Amino acid sequence: MQPSMAPRTESVRSKRGSIVDAAIDRFGSDGYEHTKWSTIADDVGLGQTALYHYFESKAHCLLTIMRIELTQSLERFRRVTRVADPVEALRLAVHSAYEGTPRDALQRRILQNHVDLLSTPRPWEKEEQERQRSRALVREIEEAWTDLIARGVRSGEFTQRDPLMSARMVLALVVGVWRWYRPGGPHTLDQIGALNADAALRILE
């Protein structure tokens, strides 16, 4: 079931969050390229020019959504991997990637569909700031998964191979789901999490 796209009526102070939510709904369901900036304005009850008080462009909003998702991904990973056993930590890390609401699923789809945007400098200051923050978060996430796998290699739980390469393979497996997953489809996120946790551990055997 898709999240509601009804117009929002929050106070001016809360409009930024409402704009982000509306953009996630629209970019995730209709596609970034097919969403007009004016449609987002209508969804949150603002004039189109008022959006520029919060975001300097539609791309700035997109990059902000990507940075938010990367931040949340790193927070989820750190929260669940405090356990001592690297096998259990890895299983929990994979499962945590699929926690959340239908809107969270849309947010993750947006990130994966537009991750190439992070490779090229942006023309506007705030866009570039978000791009740089996102690139730094990508590195932190990769390093965090690499450190966990290296811990498993040292303990003998995982096969002796390059932890960075293994981390990249596991991450590709985990995030690739968002390119095809749709809420309400034949497979639940719990089912996908269990399947991919087993698959990730087989990669590391």
Secondary structure, DSSP 4 states (H G I P E B T S, - for coil): -PPP-------GGGHHHHHHHHHHHHHHHT-TTT--HHHHHHHHT--GGGGGGT-SSHHHHHHHHHHHHHHHHHHHHHHHTTSS-HHHHHHHHHHHTT-S-HHHHHHHHHHHHTGGGGGS--SSHHHHHHHHHHHHHHHHHHHHHHHHHHHHHHHTSS-SS-HHHHHHHHHHHHHGGGGT--TTSSS-HHHHHHHHHHHHHHHH-
